[in-house]
Amino acid sequence: METTAHTPSPSPSPSPTRTPSAGRPLKLAVVVASNREGRFAPVVADWFTSRARRHTGFTVDVIDPARTELPTALTGDPSPAHRELLAEVGARLAAADAFAVVTPEYNHSYPAPLKNLVDWYHAEWHAKPVAFVSYGGVSGGLRAVEHLRQVFAELHAVTVRDTVSFHQAWGLFGDDGEPLDPAGPDGAAKKMLDQLGWWGRALRTARAEHPYAG
């Protein structure tokens, strides 16, 4: 009878090391692009923010230029009041693990207040994912989104593939701020937030293990 020598079982592999942040929710900063008088932005932003808060894995901070008026003249020596405001907004951006930009389309692009907010900061955007919720007329704000992808690429950020867009947005919401036909927008928001969560967790772990040099 042929016998087979017994080979001791290998020792169990050690459990993979988890970074301290691995289990905590992602901090999502929702950046509202418009501060225009009579803007439709709050309707879309409030709707999206409610979906983000329902989605598992996120805590949400809303940064709104209508409530946070940054100086429009870029300078290395802002006034004390502006310096304090810039530091407060910068700390919120730096703390974020991911961003979602809610933008309309103005003249085939995105609003000036958003560009101003983006340009005041640099490292705060690095190696983080950015998603887009857009609204407008026939185009649904998608031309603004395409311009923003180029801007955030320059800032070493990663833009997620899927977006949420509202075409002829003013006729799509009821008086309660909810979409008249919620199935499509809710499904699009979930898909985008799933992608944003994947990138957010992956990049947060990567930044913790290998600090990004931009």
C-alpha positions in Angstrom: 0.0 0.0 0.0 1.3 3.4 -1.0 1.5 5.8 1.8 1.8 9.6 1.6 4.0 11.5 4.0 2.0 13.9 6.2 2.8 17.5 5.5 2.0 19.9 8.4 -0.6 22.4 7.6 0.8 25.9 7.1 0.4 28.4 9.8 -2.6 30.6 9.3 -1.8 33.8 7.4 -2.0 36.9 9.6 -5.1 39.0 9.2 -4.6 41.8 6.7 -3.7 45.1 8.4 -6.6 47.5 8.4 -5.9 51.2 8.5 -7.5 53.1 11.4 -9.9 54.8 9.0 -11.1 51.6 7.2 -14.4 51.2 9.1 -15.5 54.8 9.5 -17.9 56.5 7.2 -16.6 58.6 4.3 -16.9 62.4 4.7 -18.7 63.7 1.7 -18.5 67.4 0.9 -21.4 68.5 -1.3 -20.3 71.6 -3.1 -23.1 73.9 -4.5 -21.9 75.7 -7.5 -24.3 78.6 -7.9 -25.0 81.7 -5.8 -27.2 83.3 -8.4 -30.3 85.3 -7.3 -33.4 83.1 -7.7 -31.2 80.0 -8.2 -32.7 76.5 -8.5 -29.6 75.1 -6.8 -31.1 74.5 -3.4 -33.9 72.3 -4.8 -31.4 70.0 -6.5 -28.8 70.1 -3.7 -31.3 69.3 -1.0 -32.7 66.4 -3.0 -29.2 65.0 -3.6 -28.0 65.6 0.0 -31.0 63.6 1.3 -30.1 60.7 -1.0 -26.4 60.9 0.1 -27.5 60.8 3.8 -29.7 57.7 3.2 -26.8 55.9 1.4 -24.8 53.9 3.8 -21.2 54.9 4.4 -21.4 58.7 4.1 -21.5 61.7 6.5 -22.4 64.9 4.6 -21.2 68.5 4.8 -22.7 71.1 2.4 -20.5 73.9 1.2 -22.6 76.7 -0.4 -21.0 79.8 -1.9 -24.2 81.7 -1.2 -23.6 81.2 2.5 -19.8 81.2 2.3 -18.7 84.3 0.2 -15.0 83.8 -0.5 -13.1 86.8 -1.8 -13.0 86.9 -5.6 -9.5 88.5 -5.8 -6.9 85.7 -5.4 -4.2 87.1 -3.2 -1.4 85.7 -1.0 -2.3 88.3 1.7 -6.1 88.3 2.3 -7.6 90.4 5.0 -7.9 88.9 8.5 -11.6 88.3 8.0 -11.1 86.6 4.7 -8.1 84.6 6.0 -10.3 83.2 8.8 -13.1 82.3 6.3 -10.6 80.7 3.8 -9.1 78.7 6.6 -12.5 77.5 7.8 -13.6 76.4 4.3 -10.1 74.9 3.6 -10.4 72.8 6.8 -13.7 71.4 5.6 -12.4 70.5 2.2 -9.3 68.9 3.7 -11.4 66.8 6.0 -13.5 65.5 3.1 -12.8 62.0 1.7 -14.9 62.7 -1.4 -16.8 65.5 -3.2 -20.0 65.9 -5.1 -20.5 69.1 -7.1 -24.1 70.3 -7.7 -23.9 72.6 -10.8 -26.0 74.3 -13.3 -24.8 75.2 -16.8 -24.2 78.9 -17.5 -23.3 79.7 -21.1 -22.0 76.2 -21.9 -19.9 76.0 -18.7 -20.1 76.1 -14.9 -20.7 79.1 -12.6 -17.9 81.6 -11.6 -18.4 81.1 -7.8 -17.5 77.4 -8.1 -14.3 78.3 -10.1 -13.4 80.8 -7.4 -13.8 78.2 -4.6 -11.8 75.6 -6.5 -9.0 78.0 -7.3 -8.4 79.1 -3.7 -7.3 75.6 -2.8 -5.0 73.0 -4.1 -3.8 70.1 -1.9 -7.3 69.9 -0.4 -8.5 68.3 -3.6 -5.6 65.9 -4.2 -6.2 62.2 -4.6 -9.9 62.4 -3.8 -12.9 61.4 -5.9 -15.3 64.0 -7.3 -18.9 63.2 -8.6 -21.3 65.5 -10.4 -25.0 66.4 -10.1 -25.9 68.7 -12.9 -29.1 70.5 -14.1 -30.1 72.8 -16.9 -32.1 73.0 -20.1 -31.8 70.6 -23.0 -28.2 69.6 -22.0 -28.9 68.9 -18.4 -25.8 70.7 -17.4 -23.5 68.1 -18.9 -21.3 70.6 -20.7 -20.5 72.2 -17.4 -19.5 68.7 -16.1 -17.2 68.1 -19.0 -15.4 71.3 -18.3 -15.1 70.5 -14.6 -13.5 67.1 -15.3 -10.6 68.9 -16.9 -10.3 71.3 -13.9 -10.3 68.5 -11.3 -7.8 66.4 -13.3 -5.4 69.4 -13.0 -5.9 69.3 -9.3 -5.0 65.6 -9.0 -8.5 64.6 -8.3 -10.4 61.6 -9.8 -13.8 62.1 -11.3 -16.2 59.3 -11.2 -17.7 58.0 -14.5 -21.5 58.2 -13.8 -23.4 61.4 -13.2 -26.8 62.6 -12.2 -28.3 65.1 -14.6 -31.7 66.9 -14.8 -32.7 68.0 -18.3 -35.3 70.9 -18.2 -34.9 70.6 -14.5 -37.5 73.3 -13.5 -40.3 71.1 -14.6 -39.1 67.9 -13.0 -39.6 68.7 -9.3 -42.8 69.2 -7.3 -43.5 71.9 -4.8 -42.2 69.6 -2.1 -38.7 69.5 -3.7 -39.0 65.9 -4.7 -38.8 64.7 -8.3 -42.2 64.1 -9.9 -40.8 60.8 -11.3 -38.3 59.7 -8.7 -37.3 56.3 -10.0 -34.8 57.5 -12.6 -33.0 60.1 -10.5 -32.9 57.9 -7.4 -31.4 55.0 -9.4 -28.8 57.3 -10.9 -27.9 58.8 -7.6 -27.4 55.4 -6.0 -25.2 54.2 -8.8 -23.1 57.3 -8.7 -22.8 57.2 -4.9 -21.8 53.5 -5.0 -19.0 54.5 -7.4 -18.0 57.5 -5.3 -17.9 55.3 -2.2 -15.7 52.8 -3.9 -13.2 55.4 -5.0 -13.5 57.2 -1.6 -12.5 54.2 0.4 -9.8 53.1 -2.0 -8.2 56.5 -2.1 -8.5 57.2 1.6 -6.6 53.9 2.3 -4.0 54.8 -0.3 -3.4 58.3 1.1 -3.1 56.8 4.6 -0.5 54.2 3.5 1.3 56.3 0.9 0.9 60.1 1.3 0.2 61.7 -2.1 2.8 64.0 -3.5 1.1 66.4 -5.9 
